[in-house]
Amino acid sequence: MTDGNLDTYYWSARTPEFNDWIQIDLGSQRDITKIDIYLGKPDGSFTLPDCNLESSTDGTNWTHYAPVVAYQSEYHGTTARTARYMRLRMLISRSTRIAIRSFRITTKPRGRHHPRRRHLPHGQGRNRWRPRRYWQRHRAGRREAQGERRHQSGGHKRHTRSPLTPT
């Protein structure tokens, strides 16, 4: 049902009763942009009765999202909503089992979006032109910092001989 393959399907173990439901957990709250549901088996049999598509952020308080009319083979909805859970709730009982081929939920990406780096015009960004004095100070500061590190680590010491020390 959630594998994206329209040739496979979920098939209910029993006939659906009033208020039975099928639920999808998105793992965290997401901004839903589109929902596509493919109902029934590939040959068109075992479609659903009248249903309500509902959403929830906590799994206990449900909000009506859209009606799903009985015996249709597909549902496509684009109502924007923030939710963690989506479910199909049956509004009537059915005498035969049901099948759902696919339940696709499209969401917006969350968090910081990192677009590809683009080339900045000359004079902007990291490689912008700087006066010579900047680079002279920058290099001098780096040399001083490196010298302090060498001195602290004990490397690059000068070895001087005392004139009184025999060789």
Secondary structure, DSSP 8 states (H G I E B T S, - for coil): --SS-TT--EE-SS---TT-EEEEEEEEEEEEEEEEEEES-TTS-S---SEEEEEESSSSS-EEEEEE-TT-SEEEE---EEEEEEEEEESS--SS--EEEEEEEEE---S----------TTSSTT----HHHHHHHHHHHHHHHHHHHHHHT-S------TTS--
